[in-house]
Amino acid sequence: MSETIFMDECEEILFFMENTPESRRMLREPIAKKLHDILRLRNIANGEMQAHERFLGRGGNCLEYACFPFTREEMESLGLDDFKYSFVSPFGAFDVSSIKSAKAEMVEFLQQSGYEVEFEKKSKILKSNQHRVALYFTEGFTKANRGKDFHLLMQKKDGTWSGKTGADSQTIEHFDNLEESLPHDVSNRYILDSIMVLTNPYALAEERQK
């Protein structure tokens, strides 16, 4: 994977404002490469508690929380300052023309970052280098005049689920069971779409949980 290098923040903003699949891909490329390097060096499952601790101190959205539960030091190595988190975050905007296109763009980013991605149809025993992520989309994707957004939850080792409510929030929600819908705003719930199994191919694959 080649690394995109921007001249300055103004050039990044221009690519962000272009808001095409190609420009979003270019914005994510440098971060995906760094995430890939981190994934090569560690077992993602071991970062669960560190991830919870890390998000108590600053922002970060639900995708970052659920898919990249790295340590604070590892995430700081990405070089994302407050400006990039709030304006050109690689964990944020995806295509909203359809759920299918949003999922495809999200999966591409996860794969560029080193993960193997599988949509789980039937529950199975996971390995120590795997974890589940539940993917939700708002009703706005199928009903007119409602906002389009996504949300993700991470399954923890004890089988429960947790997720971060948004980049501007410090709230981490916990659920004993996976919910079919979650509140978003009035008349626009998050609806469970699918469950992804993320595999770190560089880590040992021992039996872990069902």
C-alpha positions in Angstrom: 0.0 0.0 0.0 1.5 3.3 -1.1 1.3 6.2 1.4 -0.4 9.4 0.5 1.5 12.5 1.6 -0.3 15.9 1.9 1.6 19.1 1.5 -0.3 20.7 4.5 -3.6 20.7 6.4 -5.2 22.9 3.7 -4.6 20.2 1.1 -6.2 17.6 3.5 -9.2 19.9 3.9 -9.6 20.2 0.1 -9.6 16.4 -0.2 -12.1 16.2 2.6 -14.4 18.7 1.0 -14.2 16.8 -2.2 -16.0 14.0 -0.4 -15.7 11.3 -3.0 -14.7 7.6 -2.4 -11.3 8.4 -3.9 -10.6 11.4 -1.8 -11.8 9.7 1.4 -9.5 6.7 0.5 -6.5 9.0 0.1 -7.3 10.7 3.5 -7.3 7.3 5.2 -4.3 5.8 3.5 -1.5 7.2 5.8 -3.4 6.2 8.9 -4.4 2.8 7.6 -0.7 2.1 7.0 0.2 3.1 10.6 -2.7 1.0 12.0 -1.4 -1.9 10.0 2.0 -1.5 11.5 0.5 -1.6 15.0 -1.6 -4.6 14.3 1.5 -6.5 13.1 3.0 -6.1 16.6 0.2 -7.1 18.9 -2.8 -9.3 19.6 -5.8 -7.0 19.4 -7.8 -8.9 22.0 -5.2 -7.9 24.7 -6.0 -4.2 24.3 -9.6 -4.4 25.6 -9.0 -2.8 29.1 -6.4 -0.4 27.8 -8.9 0.8 25.2 -11.6 1.6 27.9 -9.0 3.5 29.9 -7.8 5.4 26.8 -11.2 6.7 25.8 -11.9 8.2 29.2 -9.5 11.0 28.6 -10.3 12.2 25.1 -12.4 11.9 22.0 -12.6 9.2 19.4 -15.7 7.7 17.7 -17.4 4.4 17.9 -15.5 2.8 15.0 -12.2 3.6 16.6 -13.3 2.3 19.9 -14.8 -1.0 18.6 -12.3 -1.8 15.9 -9.0 -0.4 17.2 -8.9 -1.0 21.0 -5.2 0.0 21.1 -3.3 1.7 23.9 -3.1 5.4 24.3 0.5 5.4 23.3 -0.2 3.4 20.1 -3.0 5.7 19.1 -0.9 8.8 19.8 1.7 7.4 17.4 -0.8 8.0 14.6 -0.2 11.8 14.9 -3.9 12.8 14.9 -4.4 16.1 16.6 -7.7 17.6 17.7 -8.1 19.3 14.3 -7.9 16.0 12.4 -10.1 14.2 14.9 -12.8 16.8 14.5 -12.5 17.6 10.8 -10.7 15.0 8.7 -10.9 11.9 10.9 -10.2 8.7 9.1 -12.6 6.9 11.4 -15.6 9.2 10.4 -17.2 9.8 7.1 -18.2 7.0 4.8 -20.4 6.9 1.8 -24.0 7.5 2.8 -25.7 6.8 -0.6 -26.6 3.3 0.7 -25.9 0.9 3.5 -24.2 -1.4 1.0 -21.7 1.3 -0.1 -21.1 2.5 3.5 -20.3 -1.1 4.5 -18.0 -1.6 1.5 -16.0 1.6 2.3 -15.8 0.7 6.0 -14.6 -2.9 5.2 -12.0 -1.5 2.8 -10.6 0.7 5.5 -10.4 -2.2 8.0 -8.7 -4.4 5.4 -6.2 -1.7 4.5 -5.5 -1.5 8.3 -4.5 -5.2 8.3 -7.7 -6.9 9.4 -9.4 -9.9 7.8 -13.1 -9.1 7.8 -15.9 -11.6 7.9 -19.6 -11.1 8.3 -20.8 -13.7 10.7 -24.0 -15.5 9.7 -23.9 -18.1 12.5 -22.2 -17.8 15.9 -19.0 -19.7 16.1 -16.0 -20.2 18.5 -13.6 -17.3 18.1 -9.8 -17.4 18.3 -7.6 -15.2 20.5 -6.8 -13.1 17.5 -10.4 -12.3 16.7 -13.2 -10.1 18.1 -16.8 -9.3 17.2 -18.1 -5.9 16.2 -21.8 -5.2 15.8 -22.6 -2.7 13.0 -25.7 -0.5 13.1 -27.2 2.0 10.7 -29.9 4.6 11.3 -33.3 4.3 9.9 -32.5 7.3 7.8 -30.8 5.0 5.2 -34.2 3.5 4.4 -36.7 6.3 5.4 -36.7 9.7 3.9 -35.9 13.0 5.8 -34.0 11.2 8.6 -30.3 11.5 9.3 -27.8 8.8 8.1 -25.3 7.6 10.6 -23.6 4.4 11.7 -22.7 3.0 15.1 -20.5 0.1 16.3 -20.3 -2.0 19.4 -17.4 -4.2 20.5 -17.9 -7.6 22.1 -15.7 -8.0 25.2 -14.1 -11.2 26.4 -16.9 -11.8 28.9 -19.5 -11.8 26.1 -21.0 -8.4 26.9 -20.9 -5.4 24.5 -19.8 -1.8 24.8 -19.6 1.2 22.5 -18.6 4.9 22.6 -21.5 7.3 21.9 -19.6 9.7 19.6 -16.4 11.6 19.1 -17.6 14.6 21.1 -18.8 12.4 24.0 -16.9 10.8 26.9 -19.7 8.2 27.4 -19.0 4.5 27.0 -22.2 2.4 27.1 -22.3 -1.2 28.2 -24.9 -3.9 27.3 -25.3 -7.4 28.7 -26.8 -8.6 25.4 -26.7 -7.4 21.8 -29.6 -5.0 21.2 -31.6 -5.2 17.9 -31.9 -1.4 18.0 -30.4 1.5 19.8 -31.5 5.1 20.3 -30.1 7.8 18.1 -32.6 10.7 17.9 -36.3 11.1 17.7 -37.9 8.7 15.1 -34.5 7.6 13.9 -33.1 4.6 15.7 -29.9 2.7 15.0 -30.9 -0.8 13.6 -28.6 -3.8 13.9 -27.4 -4.6 10.4 -24.7 -7.2 10.8 -21.9 -8.7 13.0 -18.3 -8.5 11.8 -15.6 -10.8 13.0 -12.2 -9.0 12.8 -9.1 -11.2 12.6 -5.6 -10.0 13.2 -3.7 -12.4 10.9 -0.4 -11.6 12.6 -1.3 -12.8 16.1 -1.6 -16.3 17.5 -4.9 -18.0 16.9 -5.9 -19.9 20.0 -9.4 -20.8 21.1 -11.0 -17.9 23.1 -14.8 -17.6 23.3 -18.0 -18.6 21.7 
